[in-house]
């Protein structure tokens, strides 16, 4: 995945996860740090998720590098 992403904490990810006004679903993806989730910024322009636009627009946004995504081994832990 490349491009600009909305960064979410666990509580926000839980609050927005699930179906929108149509069959569209928000599914935040965890990053390797185990504390942050991401959604593409394109969801801010999708009317199916209008109920979450205000909340998501207030979250930080940035590009997410390849090394920020989890590997098959799972999220990074402090002892790794």
N, C-alpha and C positions, 0 to 999 in steps of 0.2 A: 504494500500500500504506500502510495506517495501522495503528496499534496498537503494542503492545510487541514488541520484537525482542531476540533473543540476538545479541550482537556477537562475531564470531569473527576471529582472525588467520588468515593464509594456511594455516599448518600445521594448525590445528584444522579449518578449512573442508575441507581436503583429506582429513583423517582421517575426517570424518563424511559426506562426500559419497558418495551412492550408495544402493542399495536397503537397506531395512530387513528385518525378519523376514517381511514380506509383500511385496506389489507396491508398497508405499509407498516413495517415494524422497526422500532429503534432498538438496536442491539449494540450497546457500547462494548468496545473491545479492550480488554485489559492490556496495559503496557507491562514491560518486563520488570518495572520497579514494584509491581504488586499493589500499588497505591493509587495509580492513575488509570483512568479509562479514556478512550478516545472515540469520537464520532467525526465523520467528514463534515466540513463546514457547509456542504451542499444541503444538509438537512434544514438549515436556516431559511432556505428558499423553497422548501417543499411544503405546500399547503396541507398535506396529510399530517404534518407534525406541528401545525400552528399553535396548538395548545401548549407546546413546550418552547416555542420560539423565544419568549421573553426570558425564561430561565437560562436557556442555552446561550443566548446573546450576551449574557453577563459573564460567561465563563472565559478563561484565557484560551487563546488560539495560537497555534504554532505548527510548523512543519515537524513531522515525526520521522526521525532517522531510522534506517533499517535496524540498527542495534537497539533501538528503543522498544521494538516489538518482542514479545516473548519467543523463546525457542521451544523446541519439543520438550526440553527438560523442565519447562514451567518458569514461573516468575523468579527473578533473582531473590536470594535471601541474604541477610547480612553476613552469614558465615561463608558465602561463596567467594 
